[in-house]
């Protein structure tokens, strides 16, 4: 819902700027509508078009890099879960409880992806509790000999690596695009649309073009912001690695 309101606010700023300038430009004194003034307005608009293009390109690249980095970390996270399950399976029947807890955690993470970032919002994470149970199950295992003791140490190290990877993914999911930069970008685009509305013909075609252009730009900015936070909204990290890990664990 927040994404929709963001897109609507950007659309309203751009479209209203163009319409207001189209409406009030003919009412301005003639000295504000002469050729020299129009030339300067066009030059300033071109300046902001270049600046906006550069900044928007940087935002897209930043969101893309964030999305790809987290996607790679999710694949590593799924791989660590499979390796931990293999270690527990090799240990023997005494590790079956830990394997069961690990399977429950993966299933919970797939069924309720919205709970994964509860910790970032200072809320108890239900999903994290399932992963904590894996550690609790590992702690109560009593190795019968030195060989099993070595395997248990390795399994616990893999579990801690899994926890570390989870928090790495979690901390990266907050987004890196600063809000003031988005506000400045929208302000620049508002000035550009106002400049386009200056001396624009007052007809339905112009109004329609301004409306469609403002809508497409608003949606584009909103999607870039959504891609910067890849666990919510229409553009999300795929849960295919987790589903493959669950299938391996259930084998």
Short mmCIF file of the C-alpha atoms (twelve columns), coordinates in Angstrom:
data_MODEL
# 
_entry.id   MODEL 
# 
loop_
_atom_site.group_PDB 
_atom_site.id 
_atom_site.type_symbol 
_atom_site.label_atom_id 
_atom_site.label_alt_id 
_atom_site.label_comp_id 
_atom_site.label_asym_id 
_atom_site.label_seq_id 
_atom_site.Cartn_x 
_atom_site.Cartn_y 
_atom_site.Cartn_z 
_atom_site.pdbx_PDB_model_num 
ATOM 1   C CA . UNK A 1   0.000  0.000   0.000   1 
ATOM 2   C CA . UNK A 2   2.877  2.367   0.779   1 
ATOM 3   C CA . UNK A 3   4.201  1.796   -2.737  1 
ATOM 4   C CA . UNK A 4   0.850  2.790   -4.244  1 
ATOM 5   C CA . UNK A 5   0.722  5.997   -2.212  1 
ATOM 6   C CA . UNK A 6   4.275  6.843   -3.244  1 
ATOM 7   C CA . UNK A 7   3.435  6.423   -6.924  1 
ATOM 8   C CA . UNK A 8   0.231  8.434   -6.496  1 
ATOM 9   C CA . UNK A 9   2.075  11.303  -4.768  1 
ATOM 10  C CA . UNK A 10  4.685  11.472  -7.538  1 
ATOM 11  C CA . UNK A 11  1.988  11.362  -10.216 1 
ATOM 12  C CA . UNK A 12  0.040  14.135  -8.500  1 
ATOM 13  C CA . UNK A 13  3.119  16.378  -8.267  1 
ATOM 14  C CA . UNK A 14  4.102  15.956  -11.923 1 
ATOM 15  C CA . UNK A 15  0.636  16.099  -13.474 1 
ATOM 16  C CA . UNK A 16  -0.573 19.040  -11.377 1 
ATOM 17  C CA . UNK A 17  2.608  21.018  -12.154 1 
ATOM 18  C CA . UNK A 18  2.030  20.652  -15.890 1 
ATOM 19  C CA . UNK A 19  -1.709 21.437  -15.695 1 
ATOM 20  C CA . UNK A 20  -1.243 24.462  -13.436 1 
ATOM 21  C CA . UNK A 21  1.380  25.921  -15.746 1 
ATOM 22  C CA . UNK A 22  -0.860 25.316  -18.775 1 
ATOM 23  C CA . UNK A 23  -3.743 26.983  -16.934 1 
ATOM 24  C CA . UNK A 24  -1.988 30.067  -15.602 1 
ATOM 25  C CA . UNK A 25  0.643  30.746  -18.269 1 
ATOM 26  C CA . UNK A 26  -1.790 32.681  -20.531 1 
ATOM 27  C CA . UNK A 27  -2.682 34.871  -17.524 1 
ATOM 28  C CA . UNK A 28  0.904  36.006  -16.998 1 
ATOM 29  C CA . UNK A 29  1.983  39.453  -18.221 1 
ATOM 30  C CA . UNK A 30  3.382  39.466  -21.739 1 
ATOM 31  C CA . UNK A 31  6.935  40.133  -20.503 1 
ATOM 32  C CA . UNK A 32  6.795  36.714  -18.779 1 
ATOM 33  C CA . UNK A 33  5.763  35.010  -22.016 1 
ATOM 34  C CA . UNK A 34  8.146  36.531  -24.549 1 
ATOM 35  C CA . UNK A 35  10.701 34.585  -26.610 1 
ATOM 36  C CA . UNK A 36  13.663 35.351  -24.358 1 
ATOM 37  C CA . UNK A 37  11.838 34.020  -21.309 1 
ATOM 38  C CA . UNK A 38  10.739 30.886  -23.198 1 
ATOM 39  C CA . UNK A 39  14.333 30.234  -24.272 1 
ATOM 40  C CA . UNK A 40  15.639 30.458  -20.718 1 
ATOM 41  C CA . UNK A 41  12.842 28.199  -19.450 1 
ATOM 42  C CA . UNK A 42  13.730 25.592  -22.093 1 
ATOM 43  C CA . UNK A 43  17.425 25.764  -21.195 1 
ATOM 44  C CA . UNK A 44  16.696 25.298  -17.501 1 
ATOM 45  C CA . UNK A 45  14.360 22.410  -18.298 1 
ATOM 46  C CA . UNK A 46  17.099 20.745  -20.361 1 
ATOM 47  C CA . UNK A 47  19.534 21.198  -17.474 1 
ATOM 48  C CA . UNK A 48  17.189 19.454  -15.051 1 
ATOM 49  C CA . UNK A 49  16.433 16.724  -17.608 1 
ATOM 50  C CA . UNK A 50  20.133 15.855  -17.777 1 
ATOM 51  C CA . UNK A 51  20.557 15.939  -13.987 1 
ATOM 52  C CA . UNK A 52  17.417 13.863  -13.450 1 
ATOM 53  C CA . UNK A 53  18.510 11.295  -16.030 1 
ATOM 54  C CA . UNK A 54  21.891 10.879  -14.347 1 
ATOM 55  C CA . UNK A 55  20.485 10.588  -10.832 1 
ATOM 56  C CA . UNK A 56  17.673 8.243   -11.859 1 
ATOM 57  C CA . UNK A 57  20.183 6.052   -13.685 1 
ATOM 58  C CA . UNK A 58  22.292 5.875   -10.532 1 
ATOM 59  C CA . UNK A 59  19.237 4.933   -8.462  1 
ATOM 60  C CA . UNK A 60  18.334 2.140   -10.874 1 
ATOM 61  C CA . UNK A 61  21.903 0.825   -10.787 1 
ATOM 62  C CA . UNK A 62  21.989 0.996   -6.976  1 
ATOM 63  C CA . UNK A 63  18.671 -0.850  -6.617  1 
ATOM 64  C CA . UNK A 64  19.788 -3.449  -9.171  1 
ATOM 65  C CA . UNK A 65  23.061 -4.078  -7.335  1 
ATOM 66  C CA . UNK A 66  21.238 -4.416  -4.013  1 
ATOM 67  C CA . UNK A 67  18.726 -6.839  -5.507  1 
ATOM 68  C CA . UNK A 68  21.411 -8.986  -7.137  1 
ATOM 69  C CA . UNK A 69  23.579 -9.040  -3.985  1 
ATOM 70  C CA . UNK A 70  20.708 -10.198 -1.780  1 
ATOM 71  C CA . UNK A 71  19.628 -12.754 -4.385  1 
ATOM 72  C CA . UNK A 72  23.151 -14.219 -4.347  1 
ATOM 73  C CA . UNK A 73  23.171 -14.261 -0.529  1 
ATOM 74  C CA . UNK A 74  19.815 -16.072 -0.496  1 
ATOM 75  C CA . UNK A 75  21.312 -18.790 -2.713  1 
ATOM 76  C CA . UNK A 76  24.259 -19.078 -0.302  1 
ATOM 77  C CA . UNK A 77  21.813 -19.248 2.614   1 
ATOM 78  C CA . UNK A 78  19.895 -22.096 0.973   1 
ATOM 79  C CA . UNK A 79  23.153 -23.928 0.258   1 
ATOM 80  C CA . UNK A 80  24.193 -23.641 3.908   1 
ATOM 81  C CA . UNK A 81  20.864 -25.162 4.977   1 
ATOM 82  C CA . UNK A 82  21.420 -28.143 2.669   1 
ATOM 83  C CA . UNK A 83  24.983 -28.627 3.947   1 
ATOM 84  C CA . UNK A 84  23.782 -28.465 7.565   1 
ATOM 85  C CA . UNK A 85  21.093 -31.040 6.831   1 
ATOM 86  C CA . UNK A 86  23.677 -33.350 5.212   1 
ATOM 87  C CA . UNK A 87  25.914 -33.036 8.268   1 
ATOM 88  C CA . UNK A 88  23.025 -33.881 10.603  1 
ATOM 89  C CA . UNK A 89  21.975 -36.804 8.428   1 
ATOM 90  C CA . UNK A 90  25.534 -38.152 8.495   1 
ATOM 91  C CA . UNK A 91  25.646 -37.818 12.285  1 
ATOM 92  C CA . UNK A 92  22.880 -40.354 12.707  1 
ATOM 93  C CA . UNK A 93  19.504 -40.821 14.453  1 
ATOM 94  C CA . UNK A 94  20.476 -38.629 17.410  1 
ATOM 95  C CA . UNK A 95  20.355 -35.599 15.092  1 
ATOM 96  C CA . UNK A 96  16.887 -36.375 13.714  1 
ATOM 97  C CA . UNK A 97  15.256 -33.839 16.041  1 
ATOM 98  C CA . UNK A 98  17.570 -31.075 14.792  1 
ATOM 99  C CA . UNK A 99  16.821 -32.061 11.188  1 
ATOM 100 C CA . UNK A 100 13.099 -31.909 11.919  1 
ATOM 101 C CA . UNK A 101 13.485 -28.424 13.404  1 
ATOM 102 C CA . UNK A 102 15.473 -27.318 10.365  1 
ATOM 103 C CA . UNK A 103 12.735 -28.579 8.050   1 
ATOM 104 C CA . UNK A 104 10.109 -26.713 10.084  1 
ATOM 105 C CA . UNK A 105 12.140 -23.525 9.830   1 
ATOM 106 C CA . UNK A 106 12.491 -23.730 6.041   1 
ATOM 107 C CA . UNK A 107 8.783  -24.459 5.662   1 
ATOM 108 C CA . UNK A 108 7.905  -21.514 7.889   1 
ATOM 109 C CA . UNK A 109 10.218 -19.193 5.950   1 
ATOM 110 C CA . UNK A 110 8.545  -20.202 2.672   1 
ATOM 111 C CA . UNK A 111 4.962  -20.023 3.962   1 
ATOM 112 C CA . UNK A 112 5.388  -16.689 5.777   1 
ATOM 113 C CA . UNK A 113 8.052  -14.591 4.021   1 
ATOM 114 C CA . UNK A 114 6.623  -11.390 5.544   1 
ATOM 115 C CA . UNK A 115 7.817  -12.522 9.002   1 
ATOM 116 C CA . UNK A 116 11.455 -12.647 7.919   1 
ATOM 117 C CA . UNK A 117 12.131 -8.966  8.633   1 
ATOM 118 C CA . UNK A 118 10.185 -8.684  11.901  1 
ATOM 119 C CA . UNK A 119 13.432 -8.142  13.798  1 
ATOM 120 C CA . UNK A 120 14.148 -4.992  11.767  1 
ATOM 121 C CA . UNK A 121 10.866 -3.525  13.018  1 
ATOM 122 C CA . UNK A 122 11.558 -4.354  16.678  1 
ATOM 123 C CA . UNK A 123 9.011  -7.185  16.656  1 
ATOM 124 C CA . UNK A 124 9.490  -10.781 17.809  1 
ATOM 125 C CA . UNK A 125 10.388 -12.836 14.761  1 
ATOM 126 C CA . UNK A 126 8.329  -16.018 14.562  1 
ATOM 127 C CA . UNK A 127 10.546 -17.382 11.805  1 
ATOM 128 C CA . UNK A 128 13.715 -16.766 13.838  1 
ATOM 129 C CA . UNK A 129 12.228 -18.764 16.713  1 
ATOM 130 C CA . UNK A 130 12.042 -21.827 14.470  1 
ATOM 131 C CA . UNK A 131 15.713 -21.414 13.584  1 
ATOM 132 C CA . UNK A 132 16.593 -20.996 17.279  1 
ATOM 133 C CA . UNK A 133 15.001 -24.378 17.935  1 
ATOM 134 C CA . UNK A 134 17.545 -25.944 15.605  1 
ATOM 135 C CA . UNK A 135 20.316 -24.596 17.844  1 
ATOM 136 C CA . UNK A 136 18.524 -25.844 20.943  1 
ATOM 137 C CA . UNK A 137 18.235 -29.319 19.431  1 
ATOM 138 C CA . UNK A 138 21.960 -29.296 18.614  1 
ATOM 139 C CA . UNK A 139 22.891 -28.283 22.150  1 
ATOM 140 C CA . UNK A 140 21.159 -31.253 23.786  1 
ATOM 141 C CA . UNK A 141 22.875 -33.867 21.593  1 
ATOM 142 C CA . UNK A 142 25.350 -35.992 23.555  1 
ATOM 143 C CA . UNK A 143 27.998 -37.521 21.263  1 
ATOM 144 C CA . UNK A 144 28.770 -41.159 22.152  1 
ATOM 145 C CA . UNK A 145 32.375 -41.058 20.947  1 
ATOM 146 C CA . UNK A 146 35.151 -38.825 19.647  1 
ATOM 147 C CA . UNK A 147 34.105 -39.302 16.021  1 
ATOM 148 C CA . UNK A 148 30.554 -38.090 16.653  1 
ATOM 149 C CA . UNK A 149 31.884 -35.293 18.826  1 
ATOM 150 C CA . UNK A 150 33.923 -33.971 15.887  1 
ATOM 151 C CA . UNK A 151 30.915 -34.168 13.590  1 
ATOM 152 C CA . UNK A 152 28.766 -32.364 16.155  1 
ATOM 153 C CA . UNK A 153 31.306 -29.545 16.428  1 
ATOM 154 C CA . UNK A 154 31.246 -29.156 12.642  1 
ATOM 155 C CA . UNK A 155 27.428 -29.181 12.604  1 
ATOM 156 C CA . UNK A 156 27.304 -26.459 15.243  1 
ATOM 157 C CA . UNK A 157 29.787 -24.376 13.278  1 
ATOM 158 C CA . UNK A 158 27.615 -24.758 10.185  1 
ATOM 159 C CA . UNK A 159 24.592 -23.721 12.218  1 
ATOM 160 C CA . UNK A 160 26.360 -20.552 13.390  1 
ATOM 161 C CA . UNK A 161 27.356 -19.860 9.779   1 
ATOM 162 C CA . UNK A 162 23.703 -20.253 8.818   1 
ATOM 163 C CA . UNK A 163 22.675 -17.757 11.502  1 
ATOM 164 C CA . UNK A 164 25.320 -15.304 10.335  1 
ATOM 165 C CA . UNK A 165 24.170 -15.602 6.720   1 
ATOM 166 C CA . UNK A 166 20.548 -15.047 7.735   1 
ATOM 167 C CA . UNK A 167 21.396 -11.811 9.515   1 
ATOM 168 C CA . UNK A 168 23.509 -10.707 6.571   1 
ATOM 169 C CA . UNK A 169 20.529 -11.104 4.252   1 
ATOM 170 C CA . UNK A 170 18.247 -9.452  6.795   1 
ATOM 171 C CA . UNK A 171 20.415 -6.388  7.312   1 
ATOM 172 C CA . UNK A 172 20.753 -5.842  3.567   1 
ATOM 173 C CA . UNK A 173 16.988 -5.872  3.025   1 
ATOM 174 C CA . UNK A 174 16.318 -2.389  4.451   1 
ATOM 175 C CA . UNK A 175 17.263 -0.561  1.255   1 
ATOM 176 C CA . UNK A 176 20.093 1.856   0.521   1 
ATOM 177 C CA . UNK A 177 18.419 4.638   -1.475  1 
ATOM 178 C CA . UNK A 178 18.248 7.754   0.748   1 
ATOM 179 C CA . UNK A 179 14.815 9.350   1.046   1 
ATOM 180 C CA . UNK A 180 16.052 12.966  0.600   1 
ATOM 181 C CA . UNK A 181 17.473 12.001  -2.795  1 
ATOM 182 C CA . UNK A 182 14.073 10.744  -3.915  1 
ATOM 183 C CA . UNK A 183 12.446 13.973  -2.736  1 
ATOM 184 C CA . UNK A 184 15.006 16.014  -4.675  1 
ATOM 185 C CA . UNK A 185 14.495 13.862  -7.779  1 
ATOM 186 C CA . UNK A 186 10.728 14.353  -7.638  1 
ATOM 187 C CA . UNK A 187 11.225 18.098  -7.171  1 
ATOM 188 C CA . UNK A 188 13.407 18.236  -10.283 1 
ATOM 189 C CA . UNK A 189 10.868 16.283  -12.326 1 
ATOM 190 C CA . UNK A 190 8.098  18.566  -11.071 1 
ATOM 191 C CA . UNK A 191 10.023 21.578  -12.392 1 
ATOM 192 C CA . UNK A 192 10.559 19.779  -15.704 1 
ATOM 193 C CA . UNK A 193 6.839  19.098  -16.111 1 
ATOM 194 C CA . UNK A 194 6.069  22.703  -15.166 1 
ATOM 195 C CA . UNK A 195 8.505  23.863  -17.846 1 
ATOM 196 C CA . UNK A 196 6.883  21.548  -20.388 1 
ATOM 197 C CA . UNK A 197 3.493  22.969  -19.486 1 
ATOM 198 C CA . UNK A 198 4.809  26.487  -20.120 1 
ATOM 199 C CA . UNK A 199 3.411  27.603  -23.507 1 
ATOM 200 C CA . UNK A 200 2.124  24.071  -24.193 1 
ATOM 201 C CA . UNK A 201 -1.054 23.996  -26.318 1 
ATOM 202 C CA . UNK A 202 -4.174 23.807  -24.184 1 
ATOM 203 C CA . UNK A 203 -5.936 20.774  -25.642 1 
ATOM 204 C CA . UNK A 204 -6.986 17.277  -24.645 1 
ATOM 205 C CA . UNK A 205 -4.024 15.670  -26.414 1 
ATOM 206 C CA . UNK A 206 -1.523 17.584  -24.261 1 
ATOM 207 C CA . UNK A 207 -3.429 16.825  -21.076 1 
ATOM 208 C CA . UNK A 208 -3.536 13.138  -21.970 1 
ATOM 209 C CA . UNK A 209 0.171  13.020  -22.805 1 
ATOM 210 C CA . UNK A 210 1.096  14.765  -19.563 1 
ATOM 211 C CA . UNK A 211 -1.112 12.346  -17.629 1 
ATOM 212 C CA . UNK A 212 0.327  9.208   -19.239 1 
ATOM 213 C CA . UNK A 213 3.908  10.475  -18.920 1 
ATOM 214 C CA . UNK A 214 3.456  11.400  -15.254 1 
ATOM 215 C CA . UNK A 215 1.885  8.002   -14.536 1 
ATOM 216 C CA . UNK A 216 4.676  6.035   -16.207 1 
ATOM 217 C CA . UNK A 217 7.394  8.024   -14.441 1 
ATOM 218 C CA . UNK A 218 5.640  7.657   -11.070 1 
ATOM 219 C CA . UNK A 219 5.340  3.890   -11.526 1 
ATOM 220 C CA . UNK A 220 8.973  3.659   -12.625 1 
ATOM 221 C CA . UNK A 221 10.247 5.472   -9.528  1 
ATOM 222 C CA . UNK A 222 8.018  3.382   -7.271  1 
ATOM 223 C CA . UNK A 223 9.288  0.142   -8.834  1 
ATOM 224 C CA . UNK A 224 12.907 1.207   -8.365  1 
ATOM 225 C CA . UNK A 225 12.188 1.897   -4.693  1 
ATOM 226 C CA . UNK A 226 10.458 -1.480  -4.430  1 
ATOM 227 C CA . UNK A 227 13.429 -3.269  -6.012  1 
ATOM 228 C CA . UNK A 228 15.663 -1.649  -3.381  1 
ATOM 229 C CA . UNK A 229 13.649 -3.527  -0.707  1 
ATOM 230 C CA . UNK A 230 13.498 -6.984  -2.328  1 
ATOM 231 C CA . UNK A 231 11.349 -8.865  0.220   1 
ATOM 232 C CA . UNK A 232 8.159  -6.832  -0.274  1 
ATOM 233 C CA . UNK A 233 6.100  -5.445  -3.120  1 
ATOM 234 C CA . UNK A 234 5.695  -6.732  -6.681  1 
ATOM 235 C CA . UNK A 235 9.454  -7.213  -7.269  1 
ATOM 236 C CA . UNK A 236 10.705 -9.790  -4.767  1 
ATOM 237 C CA . UNK A 237 13.561 -12.227 -4.380  1 
ATOM 238 C CA . UNK A 238 12.479 -15.671 -5.562  1 
ATOM 239 C CA . UNK A 239 11.985 -18.347 -2.912  1 
ATOM 240 C CA . UNK A 240 13.076 -21.052 -5.370  1 
ATOM 241 C CA . UNK A 241 16.417 -21.645 -3.543  1 
ATOM 242 C CA . UNK A 242 14.544 -22.226 -0.279  1 
ATOM 243 C CA . UNK A 243 12.089 -24.574 -1.966  1 
ATOM 244 C CA . UNK A 244 14.957 -26.569 -3.440  1 
ATOM 245 C CA . UNK A 245 16.593 -26.707 -0.001  1 
ATOM 246 C CA . UNK A 246 13.324 -27.952 1.519   1 
ATOM 247 C CA . UNK A 247 13.025 -30.634 -1.147  1 
ATOM 248 C CA . UNK A 248 16.589 -31.792 -0.389  1 
ATOM 249 C CA . UNK A 249 15.912 -31.857 3.348   1 
ATOM 250 C CA . UNK A 250 12.735 -33.901 2.895   1 
ATOM 251 C CA . UNK A 251 14.448 -36.534 0.746   1 
# 
